[in-house]
Amino acid sequence: MVRHRSRKDITDAFFALDIRELSRRGCLRPGTWTLRWIRNGEPAGAIEGITTASSIVLSYRHRPNRSAEWQDKRFLVELVRTPCHYGGERTWFVCPARGCGRRVALLHGGPVFACRLCHQLVYESQREQPHHRALRKAQSIRMKLGGSPNMLDPFPDKPSEMHWSTYQRLRLEAEEAWGRSLPPWFWRPS
């Protein structure tokens, strides 16, 4: 079976509006706020919001392509709140794209701020070969344990605050991922 590479854009290429970050910054309280994005150390964009108890009005400028004129955009994004199991509540965006209405934590920029699925975006890891994903998983476990991502270095020791069962589970996951990280052509007989 031949798999074709995805032609979809990746999420990292779009500005993202994260409800959790807005909450940390106090932007979910009624009032106005401005959020600025920076790429490669340079200002890359800004968005203004007017928050009410149940919605945010987003205002920003968008240019469909580099040669087009800038367009002022302004639209309403509804907010919903769900109770958490141990008290409190969590706030979500309701995707404003026509016909969607999904409850999401991230909206991605474009002509309209909408969810990942409405923009047909994929995560960068979805474009990777399975053996690359496995290698990245093994490396991230090693770094989580305070070690080096270099697979030739000895496996890191158990951190003092970690349970032995957790350490053993992570070590087993890392070893299994490392075993899957060798590309298929490596195992083909010559």
N, C-alpha and C positions, 0 to 999 in steps of 0.2 A: 504494500500500500504506500503510495507516495503522498506525503503531507506537504501542502503548500504553506508557505509562510504567510502570516496574517498581514493584510494590508491596512489594518486598523491602526489608528494613532494610539500612542501610549499615554497614560495618565500624567506622567511627569512632564509632558510637553504642554500641558494646559495649566492655567492658574487654578488653584483650588481654594474654595471657601469652606473651612472646617468649622462645624458648629461647636466642637469641643474647644477649639482655640478661641472662638468668639466668646464662649462662656467664661473661659479663664481670664480674658481681657475685660470682662464686664460689659460686653457689647450686647448682651441679651436683655439688659435692663432697658426700660423705655428711654429713648434719647437718640442722639446722632453719634456716629463714629466714622472713622476713616481707616482703611487698611491699605498698606502699600506692600507691593511685592518687589523683591530685589533679585536679579539674576546676574551672576558673575560680578557682584559688587556694584552693579549699576541699577538705578531705579527702573523697573520694568512695567509697572502698572499700579493703579490705585482704584479703589472702589469705596463709595460712601454708602452708608446705611442709615435708615431711620427705623428704629425698632419700636414696636408697640407690644402689647401683651401677647398677641397671637400672630404677628407677622413682621416681616422686615421688607422695607422698600429699598431695593438696590439701585444705585445710580452709578454709571461708569461710561467710558467712551470705548468704542470698539471699531476696529478697522478690519473688514473681511479679508483683505489681502493687502500687501504692501503698497500697491498702486492706488487703492481706493481711498476715498475720503473718510475721515473719522466720523462715526455716527454716535450720537448721544443715546444711551439706552437707560431705561428706567422701568422696572417692573416689580411686582409684588411676589414675595415668597412667603407662603404660610408656614407657621410653626405649629408643631404638635408636641405634647408632653406625655410621656408614659411613666407610670410609677415604677420605681426600682424595688426589688424584693426586700431589701433591708431598710426601706424608707427613702424619702426624697423622690426626685423625679429626674428624668432625662429628656432633654429637648432635642427635637429632630426637625430637619427641613422636610417640607413636602415638595417633591420635585415639581417645578412649575412648567415643565415641558407639556405641551398639549397631549392629553391622553395618558399621561404617566401616573402622577400622584403617589409615587413610591415614597416611603419614609426613609430618608437617608441622612448620613452624617456629613457627607461631602458633596458639594456642588462644584462642577468644573466649568471654567469660563469658555467663552465663545460668543456667538451672537446672542445666546441666552445662557445663563448659568443653569445647568441641568445635571442630572445624575450621570454616572459613568455609562450606564447602559443606553441612555437616550443619545449620548454623544458617540456611542459605539467605540468606547475606549477599552483598551486592554492594559493589564499591568505588564511591566517590562519582563517580569519572570515568565509570563505566558508565551513570550517569543523565544525563550531560551530552549535549547535542546535539553532533554531530560537529564543527561549526564552532567550538564553545567549546573542545573538546579540542585542536583544531589551534592555536587562539590560545594556549592555555596551554603547548603544546609550544614554539611560537615564542618566547614570553616566557621560558620556562625556559632555553632555549639562550642567549638574550641575557644572562640573569643569570649563567649558568655562565661566560660569557666576560668577566664583570666589568662588564657594561653595565646599562642600565635596562630594565625590562620594558615601558616605553612604546614602542610600535611606531613612533611619530613621531620618536623620537630617532634619531640616526645609528647604524648598526650598529657594535658595539664593535670595537676594534682587536684584533689577534691578541695574546694573552698571550705574553710573552717565552719562557716555558718550553714552549710548545705547538708541535708540528710544523705546518708549513704545510699538509700534506695533511689533518691532523685539522681545522684551522681551516676550510679550504675545504669539507670534508664537512659540518661543523656549520653553516656559513653557507648552504650549499645546502639542508640540512634545514630550517633556519629560514625560508628564503624559500619553500620548498614548503608548509610548514605555514601561513605567513602567507597564501599564496594560497588555501588551503582554509578559512581562518578567516572568510571573508566569508559571511554567511548566504545560503541559497539565494534568498530573496526579493530580495536585493540585485541579482541578475543577471536577474531576470524582466523582460521588456520590458513597458512600460506600454501 
